[in-house]
C-alpha cells in the first residue's frame, strides 16, 4: 500500500516537474539572451574606447625620447589586464540554473524517503 502511494505521488509530480522545467527554461533563456546582448555591447564599446585611448597615448609620445617606453608600457598594461581578467574568470563560481526545479526534486525525494520508512 505504501509503495502504491509513493507511485501515485511521483506520477502526480511528473507533470509539475515538466511545467516547472518549461518555466525555468524560458526564464533562463531570456536572462541569458539579455546578458549576452549587454556583454557584447559592453565589450565592443570598451574595446573601441581603450583602443583609441592607447592610440592617443602612443601618438602623444611620438616625437619624444619616451616613445619606445610608452609603446612597451601600453603593451605590458594590456598583458597585465589580460592576466587579471583570466584569474578573475577562473575564480568565479558558475551560475545556478534550474535551482527551483532542483529544490523541488530534492524535497520530493525527501518526502518519498519519509513515506518509505
Secondary structure by P-SEA (a helix, b strand, c coil): caaaaaaaaaaaaaaaaaaaaaaaaaaaaaaaaaaaaaaaaaaaaaaaaaaaaaaaaaaaaccccaaaaaaaaaaaaaaaaaaaaaaaaaabbbbbcaaaaaaaaaaaaaaaaaaac
